[in-house]
Structures are given as C-alpha cells and as structure tokens.
Amino acid sequence: MGRVIPTIDLRRWTVGDAMTRAALARDVDQALQAAGFLLVTGHGVDPGLRAGIRAAAREFFLLPAGVKQRYAARVGGRGWLGPGTEANGYAEGTETPPDLKESLTFATAEPFEDPVVNAEWYAPNVWPAEVPALRGLCEEYLGRMAALEKELLSLLACALGLGADFFARHMDHPTYGFNINWYPGTEVVGEPQPGQFRIGPHTDFGTVTVLDRQAGRGGLQVHTDEEGWQDAPYDPAALTVNIGDLLARWTGDRWRSGRHRVLPPPLDAPGEELISLVYFGECTPGTLVESLPAPVGRVAYPPVDSHTYLRAKLDSITVG
C-alpha cells in the first residue's frame, strides 16, 4: 500500500525552491486521487508533546466510569464519549455494533459572533479536573495543528493549480474537532461482536484530518478499489493525513475521501491498547462548498453548506 499512500516530506514545501514545490504538489495530487491518504514527515510537531498528551489522556481513561460520566458529551460536543456512543459505519450506511472505543473530544476555544452559530457549534471545552496537565498539552498541540493545517491547505490548493489561499480563506474561524481516541483491549471492551470494530468503516466528514497514531495489529486499515482493505503504512515520525467528504466534493471527486476503519483488538494480542490523536479540519460555519469545474473536477455536486452537511453526518453516527 506504500505505493498509493506515499510519505512526503513537508520541508520540501516549506523551504523548497519552485521546482521542488511543483514536484511535491504533483506527487500529492496523484496520491490523493488513489487513496485519499498521505504520510507526512517534516511537520515539526514534537513527539514529546504527542507522548505527553497520550500519557495524560490515559490517566483519564483509566478513571472509574462514574468519574468519567461527569464529563459525558454527545457526538460533536465537548467532553467524554463513553462506550457505545458512536457507530461510524452508519455514516456510509454500514450497520455495525457500536465502536469499541472511548474518546475525549474538544473543539474551538473562540466563540462566534452569530448567536445562532454559537448555539449550534460552540461551547466551552471541558477539561477533566482529575488530569490538570491535559489542558496545556492539548492547547499547545492544537496551536501546532492550526499552523500545520494552513501549510497543508496551501500545498493542496497549489496541487490543483489554484491560489495558495483558495481553501485556507474559508478556515478563518473553523469549528474543527480534536478527538483523543482510546482503544483498550478485550479486558475492557469485551469480546468483539460480529462486524464490530474499534471504529467502523467510514470516510471522514470535513476537509483534512491529521492523525497521530500508534502501530498495532488492531490498527488502521485503508480501502482502495485496487487492493481492498489493507493495513495503512506506518512511520513513527510521520503524521497520517487524509481527505474528508467536503474536500472531496470541493474537488469534484478528483480526490478521494479516504475510506478507512480501525480493527478490533486482535485475537493473538487481546490486551493491545492504542491511543490516537485525531484533528479534524473544518471550515468556518456558513461556507458554501461548490465543486470545482473540469478539468480539475470530475463530478458536479450540488452546492452544500459545510455545517449542514457536518451536522447530518454527526447525527448519523450517534447511537448512545
């Protein structure tokens, strides 16, 4: 799968000359047409920061359920998503048992001027008092993700022959989302039911997703027409970046919204525990997403309000 999900060094974009940047943009365009996924090195995100978030979040996830329940949230909200809350396969019409995970979820810390938008998309982040270190670590990480997303969107626009700010100008005040996903072993979640996953098969809903993941036998798989389901390539120095539904629509399906899933705890390692840090890039509420015309685009979708689309998708995966 490495040939369809290549590793790119972002430093070729940030410090490269015009020829280097153009070659990188071509590589990115080809990869996103094939699978909708990239591995990205040269991103500058400190591995110690990522490890610190994992350690702090794990402290929270190991707390008694009654303590965690104080922070319970709905899908798309802020706080703790407990067992049985989501079934991501429903977003694509695949009926599965609930996903075998727990999550801590956060979003923008800045309220919106429009009270209607605020009511739908803003609430203060909920930081567990039992793990005081988590807030500072996450806020630092989210600052890095915002800067990284800006660079990625500039690269993606240029890969399509567009101005560098073509996508980024629609992200001045994004809602975004940040999930810390805990995938414990069977001693916590029990034996998987038939068709049950840590995260069921789906595509992401927004623009770009930036994932910091751990290697595991019950880890990330990506689906392509050529190879079916395959384990995603892994590089501990890389972040995994994939295209979501809205950006795929924006490109008129030139780029694929990468279909993926996370396998259940493996039979030969039932105690395997993984933690993923998932940053979901979104638009500013009210953004109208219109398919780019040919020769860039291949399908002309009807224009859609970004957050009307997002809310419908979030509602579709809510089961608990």
C-alpha positions as CSV (number, residue, x, y, z in Angstrom):
1,M,0.0,0.0,0.0
2,G,3.0,2.3,0.3
3,R,2.9,3.0,-3.4
4,V,-0.6,4.5,-3.1
5,I,0.0,6.1,0.3
6,P,3.4,7.7,-0.1
7,T,5.4,9.5,2.5
8,I,6.0,13.2,1.7
9,D,8.5,15.5,3.5
10,L,6.7,18.8,4.2
11,R,10.0,20.6,4.3
12,R,10.2,20.2,0.5
13,W,7.2,22.5,0.6
14,T,8.1,25.0,3.3
15,V,11.7,25.6,2.3
16,G,12.0,24.1,-1.2
17,D,12.5,26.0,-4.4
18,A,9.8,26.4,-7.1
19,M,10.8,23.2,-8.9
20,T,10.9,21.2,-5.7
21,R,7.5,22.5,-4.6
22,A,5.9,21.8,-8.0
23,A,7.2,18.2,-8.0
24,L,5.8,17.7,-4.5
25,A,2.4,19.1,-5.5
26,R,2.2,16.6,-8.4
27,D,3.0,13.7,-6.0
28,V,0.3,14.9,-3.6
29,D,-2.3,15.2,-6.4
30,Q,-1.6,11.6,-7.6
31,A,-1.7,10.1,-4.1
32,L,-5.0,11.8,-3.2
33,Q,-6.6,10.6,-6.4
34,A,-5.6,7.0,-5.5
35,A,-6.4,6.6,-1.8
36,G,-7.0,10.0,-0.2
37,F,-4.2,9.4,2.3
38,L,-0.7,10.6,2.8
39,L,2.1,10.1,5.4
40,V,3.6,13.5,6.2
41,T,7.1,13.9,7.8
42,G,8.9,17.2,8.3
43,H,5.8,18.6,10.1
44,G,7.7,19.9,13.2
45,V,5.3,18.5,15.8
46,D,7.3,17.5,18.8
47,P,7.0,13.7,19.6
48,G,7.4,14.5,23.3
49,L,4.2,16.7,23.1
50,R,2.3,13.8,21.5
51,A,3.5,11.4,24.1
52,G,2.6,13.8,26.9
53,I,-1.0,14.0,25.6
54,R,-1.3,10.2,25.4
55,A,0.0,9.8,29.0
56,A,-2.3,12.4,30.4
57,A,-5.3,11.1,28.5
58,R,-4.6,7.6,29.6
59,E,-4.8,8.7,33.2
60,F,-8.3,10.0,32.5
61,F,-9.5,6.9,30.6
62,L,-8.4,4.6,33.5
63,L,-10.6,6.5,35.9
64,P,-13.7,4.8,37.2
65,A,-16.7,5.1,34.8
66,G,-18.6,7.1,37.4
67,V,-15.9,9.8,37.4
68,K,-15.7,9.9,33.6
69,Q,-19.5,10.2,33.4
70,R,-19.3,13.7,34.9
71,Y,-17.8,14.8,31.6
72,A,-20.1,12.9,29.3
73,A,-20.9,14.6,26.0
74,R,-22.9,13.9,22.8
75,V,-21.3,13.2,19.5
76,G,-20.0,16.6,18.2
77,G,-19.9,18.0,21.7
78,R,-17.0,18.5,24.1
79,G,-16.1,16.1,26.8
80,W,-16.1,12.3,27.2
81,L,-17.7,9.9,24.6
82,G,-18.2,6.7,26.5
83,P,-18.6,3.1,25.3
84,G,-21.5,2.6,22.9
85,T,-21.8,6.2,21.9
86,E,-20.7,6.0,18.2
87,A,-21.0,3.6,15.3
88,N,-19.1,5.3,12.5
89,G,-20.1,2.7,9.9
90,Y,-23.6,4.2,9.9
91,A,-22.2,7.3,8.2
92,E,-21.8,5.3,5.0
93,G,-24.9,3.1,5.5
94,T,-23.0,0.1,7.0
95,E,-24.8,-1.1,10.1
96,T,-22.3,-2.2,12.8
97,P,-22.4,-2.7,16.5
98,P,-21.1,0.4,18.4
99,D,-17.4,1.2,18.0
100,L,-15.0,-0.3,20.6
101,K,-13.5,2.9,21.9
102,E,-13.8,5.9,24.2
103,S,-12.9,9.4,23.3
104,L,-12.1,12.8,24.8
105,T,-13.3,15.5,22.4
106,F,-12.5,19.2,22.1
107,A,-13.1,22.0,19.6
108,T,-12.5,25.7,19.0
109,A,-12.0,27.8,22.1
110,E,-13.2,31.0,20.4
111,P,-17.0,31.7,20.3
112,F,-18.6,33.0,17.2
113,E,-20.3,36.4,16.7
114,D,-23.5,34.9,15.4
115,P,-25.6,33.6,18.3
116,V,-27.3,31.0,16.1
117,V,-23.9,29.6,15.1
118,N,-22.8,29.7,18.7
119,A,-25.8,27.8,19.9
120,E,-25.1,25.0,17.4
121,W,-21.3,24.9,17.2
122,Y,-19.8,26.4,20.3
123,A,-19.5,25.5,24.0
124,P,-16.5,25.9,26.3
125,N,-14.1,22.9,26.2
126,V,-14.4,20.6,29.2
127,W,-11.1,19.8,30.8
128,P,-11.1,17.0,33.4
129,A,-10.0,18.3,36.8
130,E,-8.5,14.9,37.6
131,V,-5.9,15.3,34.9
132,P,-4.8,19.0,35.1
133,A,-1.8,18.6,32.7
134,L,-4.1,17.7,29.8
135,R,-5.3,21.2,29.0
136,G,-1.9,22.9,28.5
137,L,-0.7,20.0,26.4
138,C,-3.8,19.9,24.2
139,E,-3.8,23.7,23.7
140,E,-0.2,23.6,22.6
141,Y,-0.9,20.7,20.2
142,L,-3.9,22.4,18.7
143,G,-1.9,25.5,18.0
144,R,0.6,23.3,16.1
145,M,-2.3,21.6,14.2
146,A,-3.7,25.0,13.1
147,A,-0.4,26.0,11.7
148,L,0.1,22.6,10.1
149,E,-3.3,22.7,8.5
150,K,-2.6,26.1,7.0
151,E,0.5,24.7,5.3
152,L,-1.3,21.6,4.1
153,L,-4.2,23.6,2.7
154,S,-1.7,25.8,0.8
155,L,0.0,22.7,-0.6
156,L,-3.3,21.2,-1.6
157,A,-4.5,24.3,-3.4
158,C,-1.3,24.5,-5.3
159,A,-1.6,20.8,-6.2
160,L,-4.8,21.7,-8.0
161,G,-3.3,24.8,-9.8
162,L,-5.2,27.2,-7.5
163,G,-4.1,30.1,-5.4
164,A,-2.4,29.2,-2.2
165,D,-5.3,30.6,-0.1
166,F,-8.1,29.0,-2.1
167,F,-9.1,26.7,0.7
168,A,-7.4,28.4,3.7
169,R,-9.5,31.6,3.3
170,H,-12.6,29.5,4.3
171,M,-11.0,28.5,7.6
172,D,-10.6,31.8,9.3
173,H,-12.7,30.7,12.2
174,P,-13.2,26.9,11.8
175,T,-15.1,24.8,14.3
176,Y,-12.6,22.0,13.9
177,G,-12.6,18.9,16.2
178,F,-9.9,17.1,18.2
179,N,-10.5,13.6,19.5
180,I,-8.3,11.6,21.7
181,N,-9.4,8.0,20.9
182,W,-8.7,5.2,23.4
183,Y,-8.7,1.7,22.0
184,P,-8.4,-0.7,25.0
185,G,-8.1,-4.4,24.9
186,T,-10.8,-7.0,25.4
187,E,-10.4,-6.9,29.2
188,V,-12.1,-3.5,29.0
189,V,-14.4,-3.8,25.9
190,G,-15.2,-7.5,26.0
191,E,-15.1,-9.9,23.1
192,P,-16.0,-8.1,19.8
193,Q,-19.4,-8.9,18.3
194,P,-19.5,-10.0,14.6
195,G,-18.8,-7.0,12.5
196,Q,-17.7,-4.8,15.4
197,F,-14.6,-2.6,15.1
198,R,-12.7,-0.1,17.1
199,I,-14.0,2.3,14.5
200,G,-16.3,1.0,11.8
201,P,-15.7,1.6,8.1
202,H,-16.4,5.2,7.1
203,T,-15.0,8.3,5.4
204,D,-14.3,11.5,7.4
205,F,-16.7,14.3,7.0
206,G,-14.8,17.5,6.7
207,T,-11.7,18.9,4.9
208,V,-8.5,17.3,6.1
209,T,-7.8,15.0,9.0
210,V,-4.4,14.9,10.7
211,L,-3.9,11.7,12.7
212,D,-1.1,10.8,15.1
213,R,-1.4,7.1,15.6
214,Q,0.4,4.1,17.1
215,A,1.3,0.9,15.4
216,G,-0.9,-2.0,16.3
217,R,-2.3,-5.3,15.0
218,G,-5.7,-3.9,15.6
219,G,-4.9,-0.6,13.9
220,L,-5.8,1.5,10.9
221,Q,-6.8,0.0,7.6
222,V,-7.5,1.8,4.3
223,H,-9.7,0.7,1.4
224,T,-8.8,1.2,-2.2
225,D,-10.5,-0.1,-5.3
226,E,-7.3,-1.8,-6.4
227,E,-6.2,-3.5,-3.1
228,G,-9.4,-3.7,-1.0
229,W,-8.7,-3.4,2.8
230,Q,-5.0,-3.2,3.7
231,D,-3.1,-2.1,6.8
232,A,-2.1,1.5,6.4
233,P,1.7,2.1,6.2
234,Y,3.2,3.3,9.4
235,D,6.1,5.6,10.2
236,P,6.6,6.7,13.8
237,A,8.0,10.1,12.6
238,A,5.0,10.7,10.3
239,L,1.5,12.0,10.7
240,T,-1.2,10.4,8.7
241,V,-3.3,12.9,6.6
242,N,-6.5,12.1,4.8
243,I,-9.1,13.9,2.8
244,G,-12.7,14.2,4.1
245,D,-16.0,14.3,2.3
246,L,-16.3,18.1,2.0
247,L,-12.9,18.5,0.4
248,A,-13.6,15.5,-2.0
249,R,-16.9,17.3,-3.0
250,W,-15.0,20.5,-3.4
251,T,-12.6,18.9,-5.8
252,G,-15.4,17.3,-7.8
253,D,-14.2,13.9,-6.7
254,R,-10.8,14.4,-8.2
255,W,-9.5,13.5,-4.7
256,R,-10.9,10.5,-2.8
257,S,-12.4,10.8,0.6
258,G,-10.3,8.0,2.1
259,R,-12.4,5.1,3.4
260,H,-10.9,3.5,6.5
261,R,-11.6,1.6,9.7
262,V,-9.8,0.6,12.9
263,L,-9.7,-3.2,13.5
264,P,-10.9,-4.7,16.8
265,P,-8.5,-6.0,19.4
266,P,-6.6,-8.8,17.7
267,L,-7.1,-12.4,18.7
268,D,-3.4,-13.0,19.2
269,A,-3.0,-9.8,21.2
270,P,-6.3,-9.2,23.0
271,G,-4.7,-6.9,25.6
272,E,-3.4,-4.4,22.9
273,E,-4.1,-0.8,23.8
274,L,-3.7,2.1,21.4
275,I,-4.3,5.9,21.7
276,S,-4.8,8.1,18.6
277,L,-4.8,11.9,18.4
278,V,-7.2,13.0,15.6
279,Y,-7.5,16.6,14.4
280,F,-10.5,17.2,12.1
281,G,-10.0,20.3,9.9
282,E,-13.3,22.1,9.2
283,C,-14.5,25.3,7.6
284,T,-15.8,28.5,9.0
285,P,-19.6,27.9,9.6
286,G,-21.6,29.1,6.6
287,T,-19.0,28.1,4.0
288,L,-20.7,27.1,0.7
289,V,-18.8,24.1,-0.8
290,E,-19.1,24.1,-4.6
291,S,-17.4,21.5,-6.8
292,L,-14.5,22.8,-8.9
293,P,-15.3,22.5,-12.6
294,A,-13.4,20.4,-15.1
295,P,-10.6,19.9,-15.8
296,V,-10.0,19.8,-12.1
297,G,-13.4,18.4,-11.0
298,R,-14.9,15.2,-12.4
299,V,-18.3,15.3,-10.7
300,A,-20.5,18.4,-10.2
301,Y,-22.2,18.0,-6.8
302,P,-24.9,20.4,-5.8
303,P,-23.5,23.2,-3.5
304,V,-23.8,22.3,0.2
305,D,-23.5,24.3,3.4
306,S,-20.4,22.9,5.1
307,H,-22.0,22.7,8.6
308,T,-25.4,21.5,7.5
309,Y,-23.5,18.6,6.0
310,L,-21.4,18.0,9.1
311,R,-24.3,18.0,11.5
312,A,-26.2,15.4,9.4
313,K,-23.1,13.2,9.4
314,L,-22.5,13.6,13.2
315,D,-26.2,12.7,13.8
316,S,-25.9,9.7,11.6
317,I,-23.2,8.0,13.8
318,T,-24.8,8.8,17.2
319,V,-26.1,5.6,18.8
320,G,-25.7,6.1,22.5
